[in-house]
Amino acid sequence: MDVSGFFRVEATPDFAVYSPSHWVVLGLLLLLIVALFACRGRIRSSVLAVKVIRYGLLGVLVLTEIALNLWYVLAGQWDIKDTLPLELCSVSLLLSIVMLLTGSRLLYQILFFAGIGGALQAWLTPSLDFGYPHFRFFHFFIAHGAIILASLYMTWIEQYRPTWRSIGWAMLFLNVLALAVGTLNVAIDANYMFLRSKPSTPSILDLFGPYPYYLLAEEIIALTMFIVMYALFFWIPEWLRRVTGQPKDRGEAMSD
């Protein structure tokens, strides 16, 4: 691979949603999620495996953030209006690092919904200008994948668990973050979190009308997604366990 081409800014391949390269990374993420879930019992029984996965995810999150900012500077792309870590997934990445380091249950309750939900949406409808095999293509999917896997690790390996109330904490977090970022957007004439206009690349927001209507749609989508996530990951499995008389995973922890 031409290293200069891997990092360059001009004459780079465009990203196409649901192109073969996009399907490949979607498949790889799905395989990692299935493997983490299927092997959760074996991983929990091995102190070494737990440490390798926890600190491996931590290392990936830290290194991807460092690499991105180095690329911004070295490629002449750093701009206060575009490259501060103020997008939802950038904030989720930084908070995921703290969560893995400290084991914070409060951060877990927020990140299980806001982190997974935001990163999953980014995987499905990426706002990405650089296609395969550019550095930004790999960075984008590795970083967002690690955000998702970090919260799933805390769920399936550390056995943390959110409650219905956690959805309220996640929604509060999103709105406080949007208020803070929106205020900064006005001050520096930026568009972090797409609070002032929709992304230039195709996204799910294109379905929900112009500003400010798509912002209201985002609220509804987020709340709906969080409820569905809780039902799929916790409420339905718990209901099935009660119906079938199966015991819970040993050591399952509640996050109040």
Sequence and secondary structure as in RCSB ss.txt:
>XXXX:A:sequence
MDVSGFFRVEATPDFAVYSPSHWVVLGLLLLLIVALFACRGRIRSSVLAVKVIRYGLLGVLVLTEIALNLWYVLA
GQWDIKDTLPLELCSVSLLLSIVMLLTGSRLLYQILFFAGIGGALQAWLTPSLDFGYPHFRFFHFFIAHGAIILA
SLYMTWIEQYRPTWRSIGWAMLFLNVLALAVGTLNVAIDANYMFLRSKPSTPSILDLFGPYPYYLLAEEIIALTM
FIVMYALFFWIPEWLRRVTGQPKDRGEAMSD
>XXXX:A:secstr
  HHHHH SSS     TT HHHHHHHHHHHHHHHHHHHTHHHHHT HHHHHHHHHHHHHHHHHHHHHHHHHHHHT
T   TTT SS SHHHHHHHHHHHHHHH  HHHHHHIIIIIHHHHHHHHHS   S  TTSHHHHHHHHHHHHHHHH
HHHHHHTS     HHHHHHHHHHHHHHHHHHHHHHHHHT  GGGSSS  SS  GGGGG STTHHHHHHHHHHHHH
HHHHHIIIIIHHHHHHHHHT    TT     
